[in-house]
Amino acid sequence: MKLFFPDLDRKSSVPLYIQLYEYIRREIESGGFKPCERTPSSRSLAKHLNLSKNTVDSAYHLLKTDNLIISAERSGFFAAPDSFHPKYTTETDPNAAYLYNFSIHGTDISRIPYNKWNKAVSELCFADPLLLDHGSRTGDFSFRTAISEFLRETSGISCSPHNIVLGAGLEYLLQILDRLLGRENIWGFENPGYLNHYEILNNGAGSARLLDIASDGFNPSELESSDIKTLYLIPEHQIPTGRFIPLGRRREILHWAGSSSERYIIENGCDALLKYEKENIPSLFSLDKSGSVIYINSFSRIIAPSVRLAFMILPDELLERFKTQNRFYRCLVSRHDQAVVTELIKSGLLTSYISTVRNLYKEKRELAVSFLQNSPIASRIKIFNSDGGTHFLLSISSALSAEKLREKAAEKKIKILPLRHYMIKENCLFPENTFVLGFGGLSKTRLADALGLLIEAWSDC
């Protein structure tokens, strides 16, 4: 059995378990330990490195959380089967210089019930030979039916499975919508907003209009004076500001859309299931009476980033147009993946899992807010929109610019991005030194460590 030989700095401010975790991660990802190769037991490694067993256990826990090692009952730990990625070693990873990343896209997969899910995968993968065939062009009807039932149960959204179209990721579906709505379409985007989707839909053609938003969103009257035809919105915990659109404002936006047959709203429900304290306000899709709302969502956010199962609900008129314009469209989502998630929905396992991670994210949010509000910089900070999702806004009063504060954090091996990073153009409606703090991808222990270092970095700024 191979042993590890890390160069641990016992005087460093970085905890020993983090140093050990980073070393083992590099060894596994670079091929120092081959997939499925056995790693030392925590007891033997602790003895070998003259560390406490708790230190090694903490490092192993992080490795398991990141799916770099797996444990087998009475057999110990093994490098995960898919852990060797020579193309993505830390030398080429742009985030390799950071120990902690407050990414807005981070998700916690530590609570996935692997045993139950693996059982569903193994039972379904080859149980039905018909799964090896092409299947329906817009996705298996059984899966679309399951999605329809799932949305009704979890979000109060009522739709026909016939109106659901599957795709391998939201980006792919948005490109289809862009073509479907035509070259004359004028897109409307909130600023700051979700840059990935803005880039896809704007295409550098200048066919987008921007609505500057504050912490409570934008004024719907701006829509009436614009030439926007299709408005892209994330009503529940917007990326990146985290604001929720209240019921009255939703009705105003729907009134704008319903006043013309050429107007549409694309409602991205990515964080709709991660509300903590907010009242259950109906979705725009549920409130719509004119067939103006296109609802999109993805199981990448609900389950894990690698699950490329996205869907959109098209109003009847657009569905007919889609069928006419996309006669050769084929759903690129694996039928086995569709079958597995169908079973997870029907068994109630997915709903139970979402409830679990929602409580986990709420605990992390409370930890982060409490940590900051009881820190030496508490009197200089303000927290915005922390009522859901996996991120919130944090502004700090400082003589330094946001970029200098970002650099101060980077010196502590922390990646945190200013809000202006998400701005398509300058928006002065937020305090200048406002940052987006994502906590979804960090364990509670690592979150506390990261916040401690961030506070230390900004204490004298």
C-alpha positions as CSV (number, residue, x, y, z in Angstrom):
1,M,0.0,0.0,0.0
2,K,1.4,3.4,-0.9
3,L,1.8,6.1,1.7
4,F,1.5,9.8,1.4
5,F,4.5,12.1,2.0
6,P,3.2,15.7,2.3
7,D,5.3,18.6,3.3
8,L,3.1,19.9,6.1
9,D,3.7,23.4,7.5
10,R,2.8,23.2,11.2
11,K,3.3,26.9,11.7
12,S,1.0,27.9,8.8
13,S,-2.4,29.6,9.5
14,V,-3.9,27.0,7.1
15,P,-5.2,24.0,9.3
16,L,-3.2,20.8,9.0
17,Y,-6.3,18.9,7.8
18,I,-6.7,21.3,4.9
19,Q,-3.0,21.0,3.9
20,L,-3.4,17.2,4.0
21,Y,-6.6,17.3,2.0
22,E,-5.0,19.5,-0.7
23,Y,-2.0,17.2,-0.9
24,I,-4.0,14.0,-1.3
25,R,-6.4,15.7,-3.7
26,R,-3.4,16.6,-6.0
27,E,-2.0,13.1,-5.7
28,I,-5.3,11.5,-6.7
29,E,-6.1,13.9,-9.5
30,S,-2.7,13.7,-11.0
31,G,-2.7,9.9,-11.0
32,G,-0.4,9.4,-8.0
33,F,-3.1,7.1,-6.8
34,K,-4.9,5.2,-9.6
35,P,-8.7,4.9,-9.7
36,C,-9.9,2.3,-7.2
37,E,-6.5,2.0,-5.6
38,R,-6.6,1.6,-1.8
39,T,-5.4,4.5,0.3
40,P,-3.9,4.2,3.8
41,S,-6.3,3.8,6.7
42,S,-6.8,7.0,8.8
43,R,-5.1,5.3,11.8
44,S,-2.0,4.2,9.9
45,L,-1.7,7.5,8.1
46,A,-2.0,9.4,11.4
47,K,0.8,7.3,12.8
48,H,3.0,7.7,9.7
49,L,2.6,11.5,9.7
50,N,2.6,12.0,13.4
51,L,-0.8,13.6,13.3
52,S,-3.9,13.1,15.4
53,K,-6.4,10.6,13.9
54,N,-9.1,13.4,14.0
55,T,-6.9,15.5,11.6
56,V,-6.7,12.7,9.1
57,D,-10.4,11.9,9.5
58,S,-11.3,15.5,8.7
59,A,-9.1,15.4,5.6
60,Y,-10.7,12.1,4.5
61,H,-14.2,13.5,5.1
62,L,-13.5,16.4,2.7
63,L,-12.1,14.0,0.1
64,K,-15.3,11.9,0.4
65,T,-17.4,15.0,0.1
66,D,-15.6,15.9,-3.1
67,N,-16.0,12.4,-4.4
68,L,-12.3,11.8,-4.6
69,I,-12.3,8.8,-2.4
70,I,-14.9,6.2,-1.5
71,S,-15.3,4.0,1.5
72,A,-16.2,0.3,1.6
73,E,-17.5,-1.3,4.7
74,R,-14.7,-3.3,6.5
75,S,-12.3,-2.6,3.6
76,G,-11.1,1.0,4.1
77,F,-10.8,3.9,1.6
78,F,-10.1,3.8,-2.2
79,A,-9.5,6.5,-4.8
80,A,-12.8,7.0,-6.6
81,P,-13.2,5.2,-9.9
82,D,-13.4,8.5,-11.9
83,S,-10.9,10.5,-9.9
84,F,-8.0,10.6,-12.3
85,H,-8.3,13.6,-14.6
86,P,-4.9,14.4,-16.2
87,K,-6.4,17.2,-18.3
88,Y,-7.6,19.0,-15.2
89,T,-4.7,18.9,-12.8
90,T,-4.1,21.8,-10.4
91,E,-1.5,23.2,-12.8
92,T,-4.3,24.1,-15.4
93,D,-7.1,24.7,-13.0
94,P,-7.7,28.5,-12.7
95,N,-8.9,28.0,-9.1
96,A,-5.9,25.9,-8.1
97,A,-4.3,28.9,-6.2
98,Y,-7.3,29.1,-3.8
99,L,-8.0,26.9,-0.8
100,Y,-11.5,28.3,-0.4
101,N,-13.9,29.5,-3.1
102,F,-17.0,31.4,-2.3
103,S,-18.5,30.4,-5.7
104,I,-22.0,31.3,-6.5
105,H,-22.4,28.0,-8.3
106,G,-21.1,25.7,-5.5
107,T,-23.4,22.9,-4.5
108,D,-23.2,20.4,-1.6
109,I,-23.4,16.7,-2.7
110,S,-22.4,15.2,0.6
111,R,-26.0,14.4,1.5
112,I,-26.8,12.4,-1.7
113,P,-28.1,9.0,-0.5
114,Y,-25.6,7.1,-2.7
115,N,-26.7,3.6,-1.7
116,K,-30.3,4.1,-2.6
117,W,-29.5,6.0,-5.8
118,N,-26.9,3.4,-6.9
119,K,-29.6,0.7,-6.3
120,A,-32.0,2.6,-8.6
121,V,-29.2,3.0,-11.2
122,S,-28.2,-0.7,-11.2
123,E,-31.9,-1.9,-11.3
124,L,-32.9,0.4,-14.2
125,C,-29.8,0.6,-16.4
126,F,-30.4,-2.6,-18.3
127,A,-33.8,-3.6,-17.0
128,D,-35.6,-2.3,-20.1
129,P,-34.0,-3.1,-23.5
130,L,-36.2,-0.4,-25.0
131,L,-34.0,2.2,-23.2
132,L,-31.4,1.5,-25.8
133,D,-33.7,2.8,-28.5
134,H,-34.0,6.5,-29.6
135,G,-37.1,7.3,-27.5
136,S,-39.3,10.4,-27.8
137,R,-37.9,13.4,-29.6
138,T,-38.7,15.7,-26.7
139,G,-37.8,13.3,-23.9
140,D,-39.4,10.1,-22.6
141,F,-43.1,10.7,-21.8
142,S,-42.7,8.8,-18.5
143,F,-40.0,11.3,-17.4
144,R,-42.0,14.3,-18.6
145,T,-45.0,13.0,-16.7
146,A,-42.8,12.6,-13.6
147,I,-41.5,16.2,-14.0
148,S,-45.1,17.4,-14.3
149,E,-46.1,15.7,-11.0
150,F,-42.9,16.8,-9.3
151,L,-43.5,20.5,-10.2
152,R,-47.1,20.2,-9.0
153,E,-46.0,18.8,-5.7
154,T,-43.0,21.0,-5.0
155,S,-43.9,24.3,-6.7
156,G,-47.6,24.3,-7.3
157,I,-47.0,24.4,-11.1
158,S,-49.6,22.7,-13.1
159,C,-48.6,21.8,-16.7
160,S,-49.2,19.0,-19.2
161,P,-46.3,16.6,-19.9
162,H,-46.9,17.3,-23.6
163,N,-45.7,20.9,-23.1
164,I,-42.4,19.8,-21.6
165,V,-39.3,19.6,-23.7
166,L,-36.0,18.1,-22.4
167,G,-32.5,19.2,-23.3
168,A,-28.9,18.5,-22.2
169,G,-28.5,21.7,-20.1
170,L,-30.2,25.1,-19.9
171,E,-27.7,26.6,-22.3
172,Y,-28.8,24.2,-25.0
173,L,-32.5,24.9,-24.5
174,L,-31.9,28.7,-24.5
175,Q,-30.2,28.5,-27.9
176,I,-33.3,26.7,-29.1
177,L,-35.5,29.4,-27.7
178,D,-33.4,32.1,-29.2
179,R,-34.0,30.6,-32.7
180,L,-37.7,29.9,-31.9
181,L,-38.4,33.5,-30.9
182,G,-36.8,34.9,-34.1
183,R,-34.2,37.4,-35.2
184,E,-36.6,40.4,-34.5
185,N,-36.8,39.4,-30.8
186,I,-35.5,42.0,-28.3
187,W,-34.3,40.4,-25.0
188,G,-34.6,42.1,-21.6
189,F,-32.1,41.3,-18.9
190,E,-31.6,42.4,-15.3
191,N,-28.3,44.1,-14.6
192,P,-26.4,42.6,-12.7
193,G,-27.6,39.2,-13.8
194,Y,-26.7,35.7,-15.0
195,L,-23.8,36.5,-17.4
196,N,-23.7,33.0,-19.0
197,H,-27.2,33.2,-20.2
198,Y,-26.9,36.8,-21.3
199,E,-23.9,35.9,-23.5
200,I,-25.8,33.0,-25.1
201,L,-28.9,35.0,-25.9
202,N,-27.4,38.4,-26.8
203,N,-24.9,36.8,-29.2
204,G,-23.0,40.1,-29.4
205,A,-25.7,41.4,-31.8
206,G,-26.9,44.2,-29.6
207,S,-30.4,42.6,-29.4
208,A,-30.6,43.0,-25.6
209,R,-31.8,45.7,-23.3
210,L,-30.7,46.1,-19.7
211,L,-32.8,46.8,-16.6
212,D,-30.6,48.1,-13.7
213,I,-31.8,46.5,-10.5
214,A,-31.4,47.4,-6.8
215,S,-31.7,45.0,-3.9
216,D,-35.5,44.9,-4.5
217,G,-35.3,44.5,-8.2
218,F,-36.4,46.9,-11.0
219,N,-39.4,49.1,-11.6
220,P,-41.9,47.4,-14.0
221,S,-42.7,50.8,-15.5
222,E,-39.4,50.6,-17.3
223,L,-40.7,47.7,-19.3
224,E,-43.6,49.8,-20.7
225,S,-41.2,52.4,-22.1
226,S,-38.9,49.8,-23.7
227,D,-38.9,47.8,-26.9
228,I,-38.3,44.5,-25.0
229,K,-40.2,41.5,-26.3
230,T,-38.8,38.7,-24.2
231,L,-37.8,39.2,-20.5
232,Y,-35.4,36.8,-18.8
233,L,-36.0,36.6,-15.1
234,I,-35.0,34.5,-12.0
235,P,-37.9,35.5,-9.7
236,E,-36.7,33.3,-6.7
237,H,-33.4,34.4,-5.3
238,Q,-32.0,36.1,-8.4
239,I,-28.4,35.4,-9.5
240,P,-26.4,37.2,-8.2
241,T,-28.4,39.7,-6.0
242,G,-30.6,37.1,-4.3
243,R,-33.7,39.2,-4.4
244,F,-37.3,37.7,-4.6
245,I,-39.9,39.4,-6.7
246,P,-43.0,40.1,-4.5
247,L,-46.5,39.1,-5.7
248,G,-47.7,42.6,-6.6
249,R,-44.7,43.2,-8.8
250,R,-45.1,39.8,-10.5
251,R,-48.6,40.7,-11.5
252,E,-47.4,44.0,-13.0
253,I,-44.7,42.1,-15.0
254,L,-47.4,39.6,-16.2
255,H,-49.7,42.5,-17.2
256,W,-46.9,43.9,-19.4
257,A,-46.3,40.5,-21.0
258,G,-50.1,39.8,-21.5
259,S,-50.7,43.2,-23.2
260,S,-49.1,42.0,-26.5
261,S,-49.1,38.6,-28.2
262,E,-45.4,39.1,-29.1
263,R,-44.2,39.4,-25.5
264,Y,-42.8,36.5,-23.4
265,I,-41.2,35.9,-20.1
266,I,-38.6,33.3,-19.5
267,E,-38.8,32.2,-15.9
268,N,-35.7,30.5,-14.6
269,G,-36.8,28.5,-11.4
270,C,-33.2,27.5,-10.5
271,D,-33.5,28.4,-6.8
272,A,-37.3,28.1,-6.4
273,L,-37.0,25.1,-4.1
274,L,-34.3,26.7,-1.8
275,K,-36.5,29.3,0.0
276,Y,-36.0,29.5,3.8
277,E,-38.4,31.9,5.4
278,K,-40.2,33.6,2.5
279,E,-43.9,33.0,2.0
280,N,-44.8,30.7,-0.9
281,I,-45.5,33.1,-3.7
282,P,-46.9,31.5,-6.8
283,S,-44.5,31.3,-9.8
284,L,-45.0,33.6,-12.8
285,F,-45.9,30.5,-14.8
286,S,-48.7,29.6,-12.3
287,L,-50.0,33.2,-12.3
288,D,-49.9,33.6,-16.1
289,K,-53.3,33.6,-17.8
290,S,-52.2,34.6,-21.3
291,G,-49.7,31.9,-22.2
292,S,-46.8,34.4,-22.0
293,V,-44.5,32.5,-19.6
294,I,-41.8,29.9,-20.6
295,Y,-40.7,28.1,-17.5
296,I,-37.1,26.6,-17.5
297,N,-35.2,24.6,-14.9
298,S,-32.5,22.0,-14.5
299,F,-31.8,19.0,-12.3
300,S,-28.2,20.2,-12.3
301,R,-29.1,22.6,-9.6
302,I,-31.5,20.3,-7.8
303,I,-29.2,17.2,-7.7
304,A,-25.6,17.9,-8.9
305,P,-23.9,20.0,-11.6
306,S,-23.0,16.9,-13.7
307,V,-26.7,15.9,-14.1
308,R,-27.4,17.5,-17.4
309,L,-31.1,17.2,-17.3
310,A,-32.8,20.5,-18.2
311,F,-36.4,21.2,-19.3
312,M,-38.6,23.9,-20.5
313,I,-42.4,24.3,-20.5
314,L,-43.6,25.9,-23.7
315,P,-47.0,27.6,-24.0
316,D,-49.3,25.9,-26.6
317,E,-48.6,28.5,-29.4
318,L,-44.8,28.2,-29.0
319,L,-45.0,24.4,-28.7
320,E,-46.6,24.2,-32.2
321,R,-44.0,26.5,-33.6
322,F,-41.3,24.4,-32.0
323,K,-42.6,21.2,-33.6
324,T,-42.8,22.9,-37.0
325,Q,-39.3,24.5,-36.8
326,N,-37.5,21.6,-35.1
327,R,-38.8,18.5,-37.0
328,F,-35.4,16.8,-36.6
329,Y,-34.8,17.7,-33.0
330,R,-33.6,14.8,-30.8
331,C,-33.4,14.9,-27.0
332,L,-29.7,14.4,-26.2
333,V,-30.3,13.4,-22.6
334,S,-29.4,9.8,-21.9
335,R,-32.6,7.6,-21.6
336,H,-31.0,5.8,-18.7
337,D,-30.5,9.1,-16.8
338,Q,-34.1,9.9,-17.6
339,A,-35.3,6.6,-16.2
340,V,-33.2,6.9,-13.0
341,V,-34.5,10.4,-12.2
342,T,-38.0,9.3,-13.0
343,E,-37.7,6.5,-10.4
344,L,-36.2,9.0,-7.9
345,I,-39.2,11.3,-8.3
346,K,-41.8,8.5,-8.2
347,S,-40.3,7.0,-5.1
348,G,-40.3,10.3,-3.2
349,L,-36.5,10.1,-2.8
350,L,-35.8,13.3,-4.7
351,T,-38.3,15.3,-2.7
352,S,-36.8,14.0,0.5
353,Y,-33.3,14.8,-0.7
354,I,-34.3,18.4,-1.6
355,S,-35.7,18.9,1.9
356,T,-32.5,17.7,3.4
357,V,-30.2,20.0,1.3
358,R,-32.5,22.9,1.8
359,N,-32.1,22.5,5.6
360,L,-28.4,22.0,5.1
361,Y,-28.0,25.3,3.1
362,K,-30.1,27.1,5.7
363,E,-27.8,25.9,8.4
364,K,-24.8,27.1,6.4
365,R,-26.5,30.5,5.8
366,E,-27.2,30.9,9.5
367,L,-23.6,30.0,10.3
368,A,-22.2,32.5,7.8
369,V,-24.5,35.3,8.8
370,S,-23.9,34.7,12.6
371,F,-20.1,34.5,12.0
372,L,-20.0,37.8,10.2
373,Q,-22.4,39.6,12.5
374,N,-20.3,38.6,15.5
375,S,-16.9,39.4,13.9
376,P,-14.6,42.4,14.4
377,I,-15.8,43.9,11.1
378,A,-19.5,43.5,12.0
379,S,-20.1,47.3,12.3
380,R,-18.7,47.8,8.8
381,I,-20.7,45.2,6.9
382,K,-24.2,44.8,5.6
383,I,-25.8,41.6,4.4
384,F,-28.5,41.6,1.6
385,N,-31.0,39.0,0.6
386,S,-30.0,35.9,2.5
387,D,-33.5,34.3,2.7
388,G,-32.7,31.5,0.2
389,G,-30.4,29.9,-2.2
390,T,-26.7,29.3,-1.7
391,H,-25.4,32.8,-1.8
392,F,-26.0,36.3,-0.4
393,L,-24.6,39.8,-0.9
394,L,-22.0,41.3,1.5
395,S,-21.0,44.9,1.4
396,I,-18.2,46.3,3.5
397,S,-17.3,49.9,4.3
398,S,-13.6,50.4,3.4
399,A,-11.2,52.9,2.0
400,L,-10.0,50.3,-0.4
401,S,-11.7,49.5,-3.8
402,A,-13.5,46.2,-4.4
403,E,-10.6,45.0,-6.5
404,K,-8.1,45.7,-3.7
405,L,-10.3,43.9,-1.2
406,R,-10.6,40.9,-3.6
407,E,-6.8,40.9,-3.8
408,K,-6.5,41.0,0.0
409,A,-8.8,37.9,0.2
410,A,-6.7,36.2,-2.5
411,E,-3.6,36.6,-0.4
412,K,-5.3,34.3,2.1
413,K,-6.1,31.8,-0.6
414,I,-9.7,32.9,-0.8
415,K,-11.7,33.5,-4.0
416,I,-14.6,35.9,-3.6
417,L,-15.9,38.1,-6.5
418,P,-17.2,41.6,-6.3
419,L,-20.8,42.2,-7.5
420,R,-19.5,44.3,-10.3
421,H,-18.1,41.1,-11.8
422,Y,-21.7,40.1,-12.6
423,M,-22.6,43.5,-14.1
424,I,-23.1,43.7,-17.9
425,K,-22.6,47.5,-17.5
426,E,-22.0,49.7,-14.6
427,N,-24.8,49.8,-12.0
428,C,-24.5,52.3,-9.2
429,L,-27.6,51.1,-7.2
430,F,-25.6,48.9,-4.9
431,P,-22.8,50.0,-2.4
432,E,-19.5,50.1,-4.2
433,N,-17.7,47.4,-2.1
434,T,-20.4,44.7,-2.5
435,F,-19.4,41.0,-2.9
436,V,-21.2,37.8,-3.7
437,L,-20.6,35.2,-1.0
438,G,-21.5,31.7,-2.1
439,F,-21.5,29.1,0.6
440,G,-23.1,26.1,-1.1
441,G,-19.9,24.2,-2.1
442,L,-18.2,24.5,1.3
443,S,-18.7,22.2,4.2
444,K,-19.6,23.9,7.5
445,T,-16.1,23.4,8.8
446,R,-14.5,24.8,5.7
447,L,-17.0,27.6,5.6
448,A,-16.1,28.7,9.1
449,D,-12.4,28.5,8.3
450,A,-12.8,30.5,5.1
451,L,-14.8,33.2,6.9
452,G,-12.2,33.4,9.6
453,L,-9.5,34.1,7.0
454,L,-11.7,36.5,5.1
455,I,-12.4,38.6,8.3
456,E,-8.7,38.5,9.0
457,A,-7.9,39.8,5.5
458,W,-10.3,42.6,5.7
459,S,-9.9,43.6,9.4
460,D,-7.3,46.3,8.7
461,C,-8.8,47.6,5.4
